[in-house]
Amino acid sequence: MSSFKNKKIAPGSLCLLAILIILLAAEVWPQEKTQKIPQEKAAYNVTVNAITIAVTVQDKKGRYINNLEKQDFIVYENNEKKTINYFQHDQSAPLSLTVLLDVSGSMALENKFEECRRALQILAEKVLVPKDELALLVFADGEVEVAARHSTDRSAFLAALEQEQAYGKTALNDAVAVSPQYAVRAKNEKRALILITDGIENDSQSSAGQALEIARRVDVPIYVIGYKIPRAEEILARHKRRTGLTAMGIVETLKMFAEATGGKAFFLDDLESLLAAIYEIKREQSHQYLIGYTSYKDDDKYRRIRVSTVKGNYRIRTRQGY
């Protein structure tokens, strides 16, 4: 469970990889033999980042706004206005969707898993167009598995989906932490992660806040579908819940994952609503603007992003920062 190639994603693998790189660098890097020259001023390391954000613009009635140009947008990073150097808005551009599906034991209750399976079959066969990419990640018992890699061929996705069964505990936070790093590898510029879960968390090593801190380092909006979230205390207790886990707490955590990354959260209880949400996610992705700018950082502090327009009183949604 150490890499995407082996089909299992380990939450701790990135840390181990970083340590290995440091050790190897210390072993092979040649020793400096020339005399060091004193410098009058301390050197500062500045990291140059190319930041791309997906921006959704709607009016007060929820209708998508599609007639805006590059000059209509203003982007701020930590309240500093940034120069937009990339702009794309093509409603016909292909999408790359990564489905992150909860296959833990609690999803077997109330026919949740079978209804989610049916909805995802319709996503693959009817909602997406042939040029759209689709991948399937599944998580249970502390592991995230790449069940089907990004492809325009739906056969691997459908075959993997048919084979899955609900089992084990739920490491929701750990799955959210590592999955965007896979989703961002997709070919198309328009990318999104669709998380489908009942929200029960009972096996993660990381907290929800820690998971989000890792997830928002890459520009992949997370669309969360909280499906048939348990509301009864006895049901939550049946799954060896952590102290303090409540239905309201589940909703707040899932909303946080979505809003911080520029996605959207849906909380649903029937197949019809689930299908409507999947169609809406596809529709919203098609209407998004992609905006890019350059950021110069000399520290590792969090940067807050804000987007506004010079036209209209619109509702604008994008990632909150990185």
N, C-alpha and C positions, 0 to 999 in steps of 0.2 A: 504494500500500500504506500508506494513512495513516489509515484509519478503518474502523469496523465497517460503515458505510454502503456503502463501496466494496468490501466483502467481504474485504478483506485487513487483517490486524492487524499493525502494525509495532511491534516491541518498543520502539523509541526514540520513538514518537509521543507518549507521555505526557510525557516530558521536554520535547519541543519545544512541546507545548501549554502547559505551565506557564510556559516562558520567554515565549511569546507573550502570555499573560495578564498577566504582570508588566510587559512593555513597553507594552501597551495601557493598563494602569492608570496608568502613569507619564505617559502622553500626555494622558489625558482627565481625570484627577483634578484638581479645582480647587485652586489654591494657597491656603494658609491665610493670611488677612490680619490676623486678630486677634492681639493680643499673647499669647504663651504665659504661663501662670500657673505659677510654680514649685510643685512638689509636694514635700511633706515625705518621702513614701515612694515607693519605686520601684513601678511598676505591674507586675503579673504577668499574663501571658496564660494563661488556663486553658481547655483544650479539653474540652467536654462530649461524650462519646461514648455513644451507645446501642448496647450490645454485645449481640448475639444469638449464642447458641451451640447447636449441635445436639449432643445428648447421647445416647449409646447405653448402655443398662444391660443386663448379662447376668449370669446366675449362673455358678457354676464349671463347669457342664456346657454352657455356651453358649446356654442358653435365654433368650429376651428377657423382661425384667421390664416389665410394663405396668400395674401397679396403684399406682404411686407418684404422690403429689400434690406440689403446689408446696412445702408445708412439709417434705417429706421430703428436699429437696435443700439443700446448702450450697455456695455458690460463693465461691471465693477468687481475688482478683487480687493478685499479689505478696504472698501470705499475709495479705491484708486481706479480712475477710469482707464480702461485698457483699449489698445488699438486692435480692432478686429482685422485679422489677416487671412481668415478663411470663412467662407459662407457658402452653404449649400441648402437648397430647398427643392427637392424633386420628389413629388408624390408617387412617382412610378419607380423610384429607386428600390432595389431589392433589400430585403430585411434578413438579418441573422438572429433568429430567436433561439435561446437556450432555455429549455424547460428544466427546472429543478423540482423534482417530484418527491414528496414525503412518502416513503413506503414502509414506515414503521407500523408496529402492531395496532396502534390506536386508529389508523386509517381503515382498518378492517371493520370497524363499528359503523352502524347505520348506513351500510353500503357506500361509504365514502370513496373507497378506493376504486370500486367498479364504476362509479359515476364519473370520477376523474379520468379513469382510463378511457371511457366512452367519449368524453369531451375532447381529450387529446387526440383521439383517432379522427374526430371531425376536424380539429385544427389542422392535422397533417393532410387530410384528404380533400377538404372543402374550403377552409378559410385561407390558407396560404396559396400564393400563386407559384407556378413552377420554378421561377428563378429565386424564390426565397429559400434561405438555408434554415435547417432545423436540427437541433441536437437535444439529447435527453441525458440528464444527470439524475441519479436517484440516491437517496440517503436514508440510512438506518444504522443503528448500532455503531455510531461513531465513524462511519465511513461514507464517503461520497464516491459513487462509481459512475464512470462514463459509460453509460449503457449504449449510446449511439452518438457518434461524432457528427459534427456539422456537415450537412450534405443537402443537396437539392433532391436527392433520391430518398423517398420516404420509406422505402422497404425496410431498412435497418432500424429506423425509428419505430415503425409499427411492429416489427418482429420482437424488438426488445421490450416494448410496452406490453405485448401479449404475454411475455414470459414472467413479468414481475409479479411478486406476491408481497403482501403486507406482513412484516415480521419485526420483532425486536423493539429496542428503545429509540428515542428521537434525540439526535444531537443537532437540533435546529440551528443554534448559534454557530457551531463549527462549520456547518454546511454553507451558511450565508457568508462566512469569512472567506472561504476558499473558492467558491463557485464563480464569482465575477472574474477572477483571474483566468478562468477557462473561457468564459463567455467573450472576453475581450479579444481572444485569439481568432474569432470568426472573421471571415473574409470581407463581409460587407461593412460599410461605414455605419449604417443604421443597425444598431444592436440593442438587444434587451434581454434581461433575465426574467423569466416568469416563475415565481415561486408558488407552488401549490401545497398547502399544508393545513392541518387542523390546529396548528399552533402549540401543541403540547411539547414541552421541552423538559427532558429528564436525563440527558446523557452528555451534555457538552462540557468541554474543558474551559471554554471561554464564556464570558458574559455577553449579553446582547450589545452592550456598549463597545466592548473589545472587538466583537465581530464586525460591527458597523465601521469602526475605525479602519479596519483592514479593507473592507469591501469598498469604501468610497475612495480608495486610492486610485481606482481605475474608473473610467467613464462608461459605466454600464448601468442604466436605470433598472431598478428592480420593481417589477410589477407583482404585487403580492395578492394572492387569492387565499383568504382565510376561509376554508370550507368546513361548514358544520362544526364550528368551534364549540367544544363542550361548555355548557353553561351550568350544569349541575355540579355541586361540590363533590358528590360521591363519585362521579365519573372522573373528575380530575384526580381525586385521591386514589382511584383504582390503578392509576399509571405511575405510582410512586413519585408524585410531583415534588418539586422543590418547594421549600417553605415560601409561602407568599404568592404562589402562582394562582392567578384567578382568571376568569374569562375576560374581565376588563384589562388585566395586565397583559394578556395575550394580544388583545386588540391594539393596545398602546405600543407594544414592541413591534408588531407587524407594520403598523402605520409609520413608525420611526424608520424602519428599513426602507420603506417605499419613498417617503417624503424626502429623506436626506439624500437619496440618490437620483431624485428627479422622476421617480416612477409614480405609481398610484396604487392604493390599496382597495380591495374589494372584499366584503364580508358577506358570504352567501350560504344558502341552506338548501338549494335545489338545483337539479341539473339544468333546467331552463335558464336560470340566472347565471349559472356557470358558463354556459355556452354564450350568453349575451356578453359577459365580461371578456371572453376570449376574442370575440368579434371586435369589441371596443378597443382592446389592446392593439390588435392588428390595425385598426382604423387610425388610432392615435399615432402609432409609429409612422404611418404613411404621411401624416400631416406635419411631422416634426421638422424644425429647422436645425441644422448643424452649424455651430459657430465656433471658430477657433481664434485663439490669441496666444501671445507669448508671455510667460511669467518668469521673472527672475527672483530666485530665492537664495538667501544666505543663511537660512536656518530651517529647522524641521517643523516649525509651528504651523498650525492649521490656518488655511486661507479660506475665507468666506467669499462666496460668489453671489452676485446679485445682477439680474438682468431687467432692464426696463425698455420701453419703446417710446418714441417721440410721437407716435400716432395712437389715438384711442385710449380708452380706459380698460385695458385688457387684463385678463388673468394669465400670468406667466408662470410656468413651472419648469424648473431645471434642477440640477444637483445643487445642494446647498454649499458645497465647498470640497476641499481636498486637503 
